[in-house]
Amino acid sequence: MKKALWVTCGIRGNAGDALLYQVTRKLFEGLVDLDFRYVSEPVYIRDGQETPGNVIIGPGGMFVQTNSSRHLHQKLAKQWDRFQHSKFHLWSTGILAKPSDEEIEAVRRVTARAPKIIVRAQRESEFIREVDPSTHPEWSPCASLFTDTLLDIKPRKRDVVVVNFDAFLFKEENFSDHPLRRFKAYAESEGLEVRSMTNAAGDSNRMLLDLFPPIDIDLPLFGEMLQAELSGKEFNIAFNEALLKHPSFGERYTGCRFAFGKRLHGWLPFLAFDAPAAFVGMSARRGMPMDYFGSNDFLCAVPHSANLTRSQLDDMANALIGKLNFFIHNEDRLAASIAEKRAALGEQLRAQAADFAATLV
């Protein structure tokens, strides 16, 4: 079995990245002998360790314009002379924003020695080719779409809608008559309860939680901490401590019928349990429902910025109500279509993982 030093986000900072770490380990079990490094570790090649022939980077948003990417490129630069004979392989990571001038050189020196670049969005392929035209990125579904089988988690449904929204949507001046109260009222009129999922900083504040309480599995660990509205370092410390105690990152995506997420992992893993879910986040990811399912049934293209007007918030509420109505009235058909597509994508992912492993030196 081939060996690789694998730099990944691990269980820190983001519950979605924690899930990615777990499903990716399972996917490559038996294919590659993996020596993991969390992206924040002081060095990647430890004292006495030989230069790795293979370095795998990913999965998740850790290559460009994130806190993880800053760690990554700084640590690689710190030991670059030790990596001179290494091949780099990118797994399920890429570029969803133009690299800064400072990042361009660091990104290109990795991609220049990357025989395999696997991305999880077609838009990422375009960005990578813009930065380094010599590359040939390959699209593959994110392993989190198969959380059910990779982590052996059984589906279960409750009359719940899970939402993963931006905290900046909820402010003192708009909270008392916030348009998303109409979305909640509509869901309740259909016999549904609305609960929130917090995956990382920026996903909640006191007002959001008052309107949409946390999902049950998170309450014992996240409930009081999120209500305290910690900021910066204090939030990161408390959230990381909670993540390390969490009973199951995969189970977070069960126990509901529908979901709306502004983060990739406030959306995609719900579909692992054939639950209709809509992406409501950044424009660069809005092609992903089409990438995965060949339609925009699982996209809800709402306004997305830190300073939405009242009119834009009304538009957002109307779009969410419309999409939830669509989900309710087409639930069985959509669930069946998700299951059918996932079966084909699952075969593709396993084949690509095996090919990725075979590419290692």
C-alpha positions, 0 to 999 in steps of 0.5 A, spaced: 500 500 500 502 506 498 504 511 503 502 519 503 503 525 508 496 528 508 494 535 510 487 536 512 483 541 517 481 535 522 476 536 527 477 543 529 474 550 527 468 547 523 463 542 524 463 541 516 470 540 516 470 535 522 465 531 518 469 531 511 475 528 515 471 522 518 468 521 511 475 521 507 478 517 512 473 512 511 473 513 503 481 511 503 481 506 508 485 500 505 487 504 499 492 509 502 497 508 508 495 515 511 499 519 515 495 525 517 497 532 519 492 537 521 493 544 518 495 548 524 500 543 526 507 547 527 510 543 522 508 537 517 515 533 516 517 532 523 524 531 526 527 524 523 522 523 518 524 522 511 521 527 505 514 524 503 514 522 496 506 523 496 503 529 500 495 530 499 492 536 501 484 537 502 479 536 503 475 542 504 476 550 503 484 550 505 487 552 499 486 559 497 483 565 502 481 561 508 485 561 515 486 554 513 490 556 507 494 561 510 496 556 515 498 551 509 502 555 505 506 558 511 508 551 513 509 549 506 514 555 505 517 553 512 519 547 510 520 547 502 527 545 502 524 538 505 518 538 500 523 538 494 522 531 491 515 530 493 509 530 489 503 534 491 496 531 490 489 535 491 483 532 494 476 535 494 479 542 494 480 548 490 479 555 489 473 559 489 475 566 490 481 569 486 488 568 490 491 574 493 497 577 490 501 574 495 498 567 494 499 566 487 506 564 487 505 559 493 499 556 489 502 555 483 508 552 486 504 546 489 499 545 482 506 545 478 507 538 482 500 536 482 499 530 478 492 529 480 487 535 482 480 533 484 475 538 485 468 538 488 465 544 484 466 545 476 467 552 478 473 550 482 476 547 476 475 554 472 479 558 477 484 553 478 486 553 470 486 561 471 491 561 476 495 555 473 493 553 465 497 547 465 493 544 470 487 539 469 483 539 474 478 533 475 471 534 478 468 528 483 463 529 488 464 530 495 465 524 500 460 528 505 454 526 500 455 519 502 455 520 509 450 515 510 454 509 508 461 511 509 459 512 517 454 507 517 448 512 519 441 510 518 436 515 516 431 518 520 426 523 519 422 528 523 418 534 521 423 539 522 426 544 517 434 545 519 437 552 517 444 554 516 444 562 516 448 567 516 448 571 523 449 578 520 442 577 517 439 578 524 440 585 527 437 589 533 433 593 528 430 588 524 429 582 529 422 584 532 419 584 525 424 580 521 421 577 514 424 570 516 419 570 521 414 569 515 418 563 513 418 560 520 410 561 520 409 558 513 413 552 516 409 551 522 403 552 518 405 545 514 406 542 521 414 543 521 419 545 526 425 550 524 431 549 527 438 551 526 445 548 525 451 552 527 457 549 523 462 555 525 463 562 527 458 566 523 453 561 523 449 564 529 447 570 534 442 570 540 437 573 535 437 567 530 438 562 536 431 565 539 428 564 532 431 558 530 433 554 536 439 549 535 438 542 532 437 537 538 444 533 537 448 540 538 444 543 544 448 539 550 454 542 547 453 548 543 447 551 546 449 555 552 456 557 549 452 559 542 448 564 547 454 567 550 455 570 543 463 569 544 467 572 539 474 571 536 479 567 540 474 565 546 469 562 541 474 558 537 477 555 544 470 553 546 467 551 539 473 546 538 472 543 545 465 542 544 467 539 537 472 534 540 466 532 545 461 531 539 457 524 539 457 524 531 458 529 526 454 525 521 448 524 525 447 531 525 444 531 518 439 526 520 432 527 524 429 532 519 425 532 512 428 539 509 434 543 510 437 550 507 444 551 508 449 557 506 455 553 508 456 547 503 456 542 509 450 546 511 447 543 505 450 537 501 450 532 507 443 532 508 442 529 501 446 523 503 439 521 507 435 523 501 432 529 504 431 535 499 435 541 501 437 547 498 443 551 497 442 559 499 450 561 500 455 564 496 454 565 488 461 562 487 458 555 489 451 556 486 453 551 480 454 545 485 446 543 485 447 543 477 454 539 478 451 534 482 444 533 480 443 536 473 438 541 475 437 547 480 431 544 484 436 544 490 438 551 489 435 557 492 438 563 490 437 568 495 441 575 496 447 574 500 451 580 503 452 583 510 447 589 509 441 586 506 435 591 505 428 590 508 426 589 500 432 584 500 430 580 506 423 580 504 425 577 497 429 572 501 423 570 505 419 569 499 424 565 496 425 560 502 417 559 502 417 558 495 422 553 495 419 549 502 413 549 498 416 546 492 419 541 497 413 539 501 409 538 495 414 534 491 418 530 497 417 523 494 419 524 487 425 529 489 427 523 495 427 518 489 431 522 484 436 524 490 437 516 491 438 515 484 443 520 482 447 518 489 447 511 487 451 513 480 455 518 483 457 513 489 460 509 484 464 514 480 467 517 487 469 510 489 472 509 482 476 516 482 478 514 489 482 508 487 485 512 481 487 517 485 491 512 490 494 509 484 497 515 481 501 516 488 508 514 487 
